Amino acid sequence: MRLDQIILFYLFSLLAGLFFVVLYYRFRRKKLEPEPSEDRVFRCSGCGYVYTDDSDVVFSKCPQCMKMNEEFRF
């Protein structure tokens, strides 16, 4: 093998190794992150308490003061 072929092979081997390391850590990070919740966020208009409830609920009762509230939009 010529010297330029050896250098080219070494360079591509390092780049391929770096590529697979990046892919490994990207999939590992994605697997360990928590999945987004489908719950809705509510903020009580009476006491200001922020809480979540199921995604199929339009109005929810505050667990602190028992007042009915609409979904809070950010």
Secondary structure, 3 states (H helix, E strand, C coil): CCHHHHHHHHHHHHHHHHHHHHHHHHHHHHHHCCCCCCCEEEECCCCCCEEEECCCCCEEECCCCCCEEEECCC
